[in-house]
């Protein structure tokens, strides 16, 4: 059974950075392109601000006492945005992601969100297939970040 805890940034910031960095590696398979988008110091600073703005938007995922994943999302004015939907590689493809997905959507709904978005690199075929299977619609290249596609979902 998965357990969710709000992220304690004082004790778990290193895990957060490690997971986020790995998400970039997964998003750009067979390429080092991710390095131009990753800055660990900026990420660590942004997490503090995120936690203040969205107190329900940072979660760690545990399985039998082991930290296996991380969720980061924002919510405002009826809309949610998923910044990170992460499982460690050895826990992918085992059915846990559907539980994470429902956890995120449940919290977004509790904040009166009617829609949600997320971004996926075109190279990350596995993630794209997963989101499409779960009802996310590919809206094409994101107008703010031309290296990702924007996905949306009605909640």
C-alpha positions in Angstrom: 0.0 0.0 0.0 1.3 3.4 -1.0 1.6 6.1 1.6 1.8 9.8 0.8 3.4 12.5 3.0 3.9 16.2 2.4 7.5 16.8 1.6 9.6 18.0 4.5 12.1 20.1 2.6 14.5 20.4 5.6 15.1 16.7 5.7 14.3 15.6 2.2 15.6 18.3 -0.2 18.4 16.1 -1.4 15.9 13.3 -2.4 13.8 15.9 -4.2 16.8 17.2 -6.2 17.9 13.6 -7.0 14.4 12.7 -8.2 13.9 15.8 -10.3 17.3 15.4 -12.0 16.4 11.8 -12.8 13.1 12.9 -14.3 15.1 15.1 -16.7 17.2 12.1 -17.7 14.1 10.0 -18.3 12.5 12.9 -20.3 15.4 13.0 -22.7 16.3 9.4 -23.4 19.6 8.8 -25.1 20.5 12.5 -25.0 22.2 15.0 -22.7 19.8 17.8 -23.8 18.3 17.8 -20.4 21.4 19.4 -19.0 20.5 22.8 -20.6 17.2 22.8 -18.6 18.5 21.6 -15.2 20.0 23.8 -12.5 20.0 22.2 -9.1 20.4 25.4 -7.1 17.5 27.1 -8.9 15.4 24.0 -8.4 16.1 23.8 -4.7 15.2 27.5 -4.3 12.0 27.1 -6.3 10.8 24.3 -4.1 10.8 26.6 -1.0 8.6 29.1 -2.9 6.4 26.3 -4.3 5.7 25.0 -0.8 4.7 28.4 0.4 2.4 29.1 -2.5 0.9 25.6 -2.8 1.0 23.8 0.6 -0.8 20.8 -0.8 1.4 20.6 -3.9 4.5 18.7 -2.8 4.3 15.0 -1.8 6.6 12.1 -1.4 5.4 8.6 -2.1 6.4 5.6 0.2 6.1 1.9 -0.2 6.8 -0.2 2.9 8.9 2.6 4.4 10.9 3.2 1.2 10.8 6.5 -0.6 9.8 5.6 -4.2 8.3 8.8 -5.8 7.5 12.4 -5.8 4.6 14.7 -6.9 4.8 18.4 -7.5 1.8 20.4 -8.7 0.1 23.8 -8.4 -3.5 24.9 -8.3 -5.1 28.3 -8.8 -8.3 29.8 -10.2 -9.9 26.4 -11.1 -6.8 25.1 -12.9 -4.0 22.7 -11.8 -0.6 22.1 -13.3 1.5 19.0 -12.6 5.2 19.9 -12.5 6.5 16.5 -11.6 5.0 13.0 -11.6 7.9 10.7 -10.6 8.5 7.1 -9.7 12.0 5.7 -9.3 12.9 3.6 -12.3 12.6 0.2 -10.5 9.0 1.0 -9.5 7.8 2.0 -13.0 5.5 -0.3 -14.9 4.3 -2.0 -11.7 0.9 -0.3 -11.5 1.8 2.3 -8.8 1.5 5.2 -11.2 -2.3 4.9 -11.4 -2.5 5.4 -7.6 -0.2 8.5 -7.9 -2.4 9.8 -10.7 -5.5 9.5 -8.7 -3.8 11.2 -5.7 -2.9 14.2 -7.7 -6.3 14.5 -9.4 -8.1 14.1 -6.0 -6.1 17.0 -4.5 -6.6 19.2 -7.5 -10.3 18.5 -7.4 -10.3 19.4 -3.6 -9.0 22.8 -4.7 -11.9 23.2 -7.1 -9.8 22.7 -10.2 -11.8 21.8 -13.3 -8.8 21.4 -15.6 -5.2 20.4 -15.3 -2.1 20.6 -17.5 1.4 19.0 -17.6 4.3 19.0 -20.0 6.1 16.1 -21.6 9.0 15.9 -24.0 8.2 14.4 -27.4 11.1 11.9 -26.8 9.5 10.5 -23.6 7.2 8.0 -25.5 6.5 6.0 -22.3 5.2 9.0 -20.5 3.2 10.3 -23.4 1.5 6.9 -23.8 0.7 6.8 -20.1 -0.9 10.2 -20.0 -2.9 9.6 -23.2 -4.1 6.2 -21.7 -5.3 8.2 -18.7 -7.3 10.7 -20.6 -4.8 13.5 -21.1 -5.0 15.3 -24.4 -1.8 16.3 -26.3 -2.3 20.0 -27.3 1.0 20.1 -29.2 4.1 22.2 -28.6 3.9 24.4 -25.6 3.9 28.1 -26.5 6.2 28.9 -23.5 8.6 26.0 -23.8 9.2 24.8 -27.4 10.9 21.6 -26.4 7.8 20.0 -24.7 4.2 19.2 -25.5 1.4 20.6 -23.3 -1.2 18.0 -22.2 -4.5 18.9 -20.7 -7.3 17.0 -18.9 -10.7 18.0 -17.7 -11.3 17.0 -14.1 
